[in-house]
Amino acid sequence: MHSKTMFSVNQSTPSVRRIAVIGSGMAGLTAAIKLSSQGHDVSVFEKSRGPGGRLSSKRVTDGAVDFGAQYFTARHAGFRQFLDTYAGPGSYAHWPARFVFQRNDGSREAFPDDERFVGVPRMTAVSRALSGHVNLHGSTRIRNLARKDSTWELVTVDGERLGPFDRIVLTVPPAQASDILLESGLTDLAGRIDGMAGSLLPCWAVALHFQEPLDPGFDGLRCDHPVFFWIGNNTSKPGRPPHGQWWMLHADPDWTREHLDTPEEEVVRELKEAFSELADIVAEPDDWLAHRWLYARSEHNDRPGSLWFADQGIGLAGDWLSGGRVEGAFLSASDLVSAMAD
Ligand SMILES: Cc1cc2nc3c(=O)[nH]c(=O)nc-3n(C[C@H](O)[C@H](O)[C@H](O)COP(=O)(O)OP(=O)(O)OC[C@H]3O[C@@H](n4cnc5c(N)ncnc54)[C@H](O)[C@@H]3O)c2cc1C
């Protein structure tokens, strides 16, 4: 495990702020670590038990399968440096896979050259390691912010009040950010993200386990297909146990919208059949897991990076403000931390 960095907090210095970060995905963890490293007194609040958000893995008998982000890029040198410093170089690795794009006429083409990384031995290894550097409060769902003199308090869904804080950093998806701002009476701020709330697309994710390895000619497939958005061989990622194979199927956003209320077993059956047809396989899976994401990937790339409302002391960051994806979440939080320092 990477050693925990101790950030010195000196409450007597006027520029030291008490900062609440809401959400512990890549954006929240990045913001918390960068603000702590500036000497601020930072607390992170997360509705789930553990950190990571859409960097998500579910436990299976012999390890875990990645249900959210499948891999991430690190095109900006600052992102690699951040990961090496705070998550540790052992928490992630290059995934040297056969990535192909399949058009709707069935023709395939290799992905453009790029380095693609995964957490090792599971995606959440990265968020776990990063969270070791922050003061994380799990199982704490924030409903709204409440003014207390010149500071803020957080109000949880159970009515508990937390604080006071000088600054608030919201890193939750846009629909949830909008709800929190509206519940707080901050209609102007909610108006600033109006129209972005629907920008995260839904996704049914199904993992299938096969006793005998399959080889459909790819490890990762992005497709222009009525059912699928992505198909990946989770077992081909570095550090995964080699017992049989786990395949991850991500449904297309339109298909998911049409099947939002379809029972899980039915979704698994339909995706399994479509996978057999697409990959031309006859083997039957012996285990499966499913998860319905209401907010998966962002479809917009023309966003401001982050939003900082200096008068209110409230900032917003997240993948949806910076081109989507894991690296976008890092860049958005970095952008916000710079804006807050100005
Ligand atoms: C199925 C799927 C596939 C993907 N594939 C890829 C990929 O291959 N490559 C890639 O780069 N990206 C991929 N992504 C996108 C990537 O996962 C995200 O861009 C990134 O993880 C977003 O990080 P974030 O910190 O902005 O948001 P999140 O990870 O969503 O973090 C927000 C956090 O806020 C918490 N929260 C929400 N509301 C509250 C509240 N009221 N109180 C407290 N906490 C709250 C949530 O629980 C969550 O932990 C994928 C995502 C999904 C779901």
The ligand as an ORCA input file, in Angstrom:
! r2SCAN-3c Opt
* xyz 0 1
  C     -20.618      1.978    -17.422
  C     -19.554      3.029    -17.466
  C     -18.474      2.908    -18.339
  C     -17.474      3.877    -18.396
  N     -16.385      3.691    -19.192
  C     -15.358      4.574    -19.120
  C     -14.123      4.292    -19.756
  O     -13.927      3.227    -20.335
  N     -13.138      5.232    -19.659
  C     -13.291      6.389    -18.950
  O     -12.334      7.174    -18.869
  N     -14.442      6.659    -18.325
  C     -15.468      5.778    -18.376
  N     -16.623      6.021    -17.699
  C     -16.816      7.329    -17.069
  C     -16.002      7.476    -15.786
  O     -16.287      6.412    -14.915
  C     -16.354      8.817    -15.191
  O     -16.074      9.823    -16.149
  C     -15.595      9.195    -13.902
  O     -15.368      8.062    -13.086
  C     -16.414     10.270    -13.209
  O     -15.811     10.700    -12.002
  P     -16.521     11.857    -11.159
  O     -15.730     12.018     -9.918
  O     -16.732     13.048    -12.019
  O     -17.995     11.320    -10.823
  P     -18.470     10.044     -9.993
  O     -17.479      8.941    -10.120
  O     -19.871      9.774    -10.415
  O     -18.436     10.534     -8.468
  C     -19.514     11.190     -7.872
  C     -19.673     10.666     -6.451
  O     -20.661     11.438     -5.776
  C     -21.383     10.577     -4.931
  N     -22.662     11.256     -4.619
  C     -23.704     11.506     -5.457
  N     -24.675     12.176     -4.823
  C     -24.244     12.366     -3.547
  C     -24.801     13.001     -2.399
  N     -26.021     13.581     -2.439
  N     -24.086     13.004     -1.235
  C     -22.855     12.412     -1.175
  N     -22.279     11.793     -2.241
  C     -22.958     11.774     -3.408
  C     -21.540      9.328     -5.754
  O     -21.867      8.198     -4.954
  C     -20.153      9.222     -6.396
  O     -19.257      8.471     -5.601
  C     -17.599      5.032    -17.593
  C     -18.654      5.142    -16.688
  C     -19.621      4.136    -16.606
  C     -20.692      4.232    -15.572
*
